C-alpha cells in the first residue's frame, strides 16, 4: 500500500467513524457514492428535512456532464427509511473533439434542464442509502437533443 492509498483509507475510516450516529437511524444528512446507468459520482445533501440538493458528475468515453438537482422528498407511510422525491435542475456537457466532429459540430459544450422522480431508501442500522430514479433531460443551449431513457440506481455512503 502506497502513501496515497493509506491516506485515502484513513480518510474513509474517519468518515465511517463520524457516520456513527447516522448508521443507526433511517435518515441521513449527506451521502456520497455512485449512480449507475449512466455512471456518475453523486453527492446528496439535505438542506431541509424534506429538501435536498444533488450533484452528479458523469464521465464517459466522449466527455463529461455535470448536473445539479433540487429535490423535494416525502416519506412513504408505513415504510421506514423509504421516501419518494421529485425535482429539477440543470446540466452542462463537455465533449472531446471526436464526438464534437461526429455529432455536434457547433461546439464542445452544451447545457439544458433536467427533471427527476424517484425513490430513496436509507438502510436502518447501516450507513448505506440507495435510490432508483428517472432523470429526463432536454439540451437546448449549444445542441438540441433529449435524454428520456436515463433510469438510474445510486448506492451511497451516508454521513
Secondary structure, DSSP 8 states (H G I E B T S, - for coil): --HHHHHHHHHHHHHHHHTHHHHTSS--SEEEEEEETTTEEEEEEEEETTEEEEEEEEEETTEEEEEEEEEEEEE-TT-TTEEEEEEEEEEEEEE-HHHHHHH-TT-SEEEEEEEEEEEEEE-TTSSEEEEEEE--EEEEESS-EEE---EEEEEEEE-
